[in-house]
Amino acid sequence: MGNSKISRDPKKEESSPTVEEEGVVPAEPLPAQKPSQNEISRITMANAESGADQADRGMRKEYFNSSGAGKFLPPVLKLLELAVAIVCIGLIDDPAHHSRLRVFISSRTVALAYGTFVLFLVFSVVYLFGKVIRDNFPWKLSSLLNLTGFILYLATAACILNDWSETKNRNYWPPNTQRMDFLCGAGSVAVVGALFYLIDLIVTVRLGMKGEIE
């Protein structure tokens, strides 16, 4: 009797862990929760806004804190060219509108002068406005327009001074010599404008070739 009890006990001990091992079910790992569509779009928008802010700060830092002072020469020259266009229009207006009875300036010269001064007045305003809103002109396009401005200003100055010289060399002087002075002044200022456009052309090409401006 005693031996049978002793013999049964090890069997129970051997069978009990087996039952425990068979009854225990291993826990399966929970699947990872996928982010919703709204969370993905919110994260994407946040990254895009952060990238845009960093790019804008980088552009401002590059433009304003750059050691190259040459970037500021084209806007300064455009301001001077704008002033030249305004002065030329103001000087040529009186002789152009009082040449019906007594010719001070030919109609072809008037058309060329107004076309040149008004066209490049608008160009200077658009260029400066683009600088304010950080929308720059390509340097190749600016160089082409500067070359055109140099040629047209030089041609306009030559025509104006030629008409002034012909009027002065006549046998009579007009009663109002102030208009002659205005005509001579317009031609002289147009020569200065041609020089500004030539300098602007050289500066823009050099900065564009170096990659300092777009």
C-alpha positions, 0 to 999 in steps of 0.5 A: 500500500505504501509503495503504491502511494509512493509510486503514484505521486511521481506520476501525478507530479510528472503529469501535472506540469504537462497539463499546465503546459498544455493548458497555457496558450502563448500570448500572440503579439498585438498588431501595430496600430496604423496611423489614420489618414487624417494623421498622415495628412497633418504630419505631411502638412506640418513637414511641408510648412516647416520646409517652406519656412526653412527655405524662406529663412535661408533665402532671406539669410543668403540675400541680406547677410551675404558678403557679396555687395554686388547683388545690390548694384542692379537694384540701385542702377534700376533706381537711377534708370527710373529717375533718368526716364522720369527726367527725360519725359519731363524735359522733352514734354514741352518741346514736343508739344510746342513744335506745331508752329515752330519745329523744335523736334521732329515727329519721328524723334518724339515717337522714338523718345516717348517709346523708349522712355516709357517702355524702360520706365515700366521695365524699371518699375516691374523689376523693382516691384519684383525685388520687393516681392522676391520674384527676380528676373532671370539674369539673361533676360535682364541682360537682354533688356539692358542691352536693348535699353542701352541701344535705344537710349543712345539712339534717342539721345543722338536724334534729340541732340541732332534736332537741337543742333539743326534748330540752333544752326538755323538763321533764326532763333525761336523766341522761347529759347527755354524749350531749346534748353529743355531739348538739349537737357533731354538729350544729355540725360539720355546719354547718361541713361545709356551709360547706366544701362551699359554699366547695368549690363556689365554688372548683370552679366558678371554676376550671372556668370559667377552664379551670384544671381539667378 
